[in-house]
Amino acid sequence: MNISRRKFLGAAPVLTGAVLSLRTSLFGQSASGSDALSELDWDSFYPFIGTDFTFGRGGNAASLKLISMRGSAPEGTKGAKQKKCFVIRFQGPYDKVLTQNTYSVNHFNLGEFDLFITDGGTKGREQYYTAVINRLIS
């Protein structure tokens, strides 16, 4: 087969598009570069209440347990839009407190994503954290 340099360079954008499309469908990622959290909603987290999520990496990582969820969609919101607005609460050890920040989070089933958490208070020897997911689009 004889392919000229001009034909090869002309086909490169098509080949690149095909590879990106294949990558998108194989790994469930968006070619536009959206983050993994954007793919997770109420139904993604709910089955994992009571399981551990790892916040951070390496020696600074902390294991937090997802303990509860509550909806936060505006009144009158129905259907799929309700599942886009919710508050999740985590529980962790009192001796390893995380600051309010965005952390790389890893879960055995949900994979890796970035999540912003805030201090949710303490009770006894437990520290609580809150994350708000709010994706309501009118």
N, C-alpha and C positions, 0 to 999 in steps of 0.2 A: 504494500500500500504506500502510495506516494502522497504526502501531505506537505504543502508549502508552509513556510513560516507565517505568511499572511493568513492562511486558513486556520492554522493552529492558534494564533493570537486572537483571531476573530471568534473562535469557539471557546476561548478561556472563560468569558463571563457566563456563558451558558453552563459550562461544566461547574463553575463555582456555585451558581444558583442551584444546580441539581444536588451537589454535595451538601449545601446548607439545608436544602429541603429534606434530604435523607437524614441528616443529623437531627433536624427538628422532629421528624416522625419517630426516629429510633430512641431518642433520649427524652422525649416529651418536653423539649425546651423550645422557646420561641427564638427565632432568628433575629428578632428585633432587640434581643438582649434583656428582656424582662426578667425579674428575679423569680426565684422558685416560690417565694411566699405568695406572689400574685396568683398562683394556681391553687392555693389552699383556701378552703372555706370552712364553714361550720361543720359540714359532713366529714371533712378531712380530719379535723381535730377531735370531734366528739367521741369516736370509738377508743381514743387513747387517753381518756381521763383515767388517772391512776397510774400512768406510765411515766418513766423518766425521760427527760430531755437534757442533753448536754449543752451548756451555754459556755462559749469560749473554746479555746484550744490549748493543748499542752498542759503545763503545770498550773495554769490559771483557770482551767475548766472547772465548772461546777455543775453538779447534777441537780436539776430541779424537777419536781413532780407536778404534772398538770392535775390540779385538784378540782377545778370547776370552770364552767362557762355560763355566760348569760347573754341573751340577745340585747342589742343596743340600737336596733333600727328605729327610725322615727315612727311615731304612731301612724297607723294607716298603711304602712308598708306591708306588702304581701308577697307570697311566693318566693321565688329564687332571690329576690332582693333582700329578704330578711336574713338569708344565710351569708350575706356579705358584710354584715355589721354585728360584731360581737366582742365581748370582753372575755379574755382568758386569764385565769389566775393560777399561779405556780407557788409551790411551797419548797423551801430549801433550808439547809442548816443555818443556825444562828451564828456559827463561828466562821462562816465563809460568805460574807455579805457582798453581793454584787452592787455596783453603783448604777444609777440610772444611765442607760447607754444602749447602743445597738450592738447586739452580740451575734456571732455566728452560732447557729443552733443546729444540733444534729439529733435526729430521732431514728430509731431502728426501722421504722416503716415510712415516715414522711420524708426522710432524706435530710439534706442540708439547706438551710435558708437563713436569712438575716432577720432578726426581730428586735424591736425596741421595747425594753421593759422599764417600768418605774417601780419605786419602792411601794409595797402594798402594806407595810406595817409589820409588827412582830406580835407574837402571842407565845408566851412561854419561851421555849428554846427553838422556836421556828420563825423563820423569816419568810414573808410573803412578797410576791411580785405580781404586777399587773401589766398586761399588754392589751392594747385596743386595736382591733381590726375594723376599719371603716372604709368601705368601698362603694357606698351608695352613689349611683350616678343617675341623675334625673333625666 
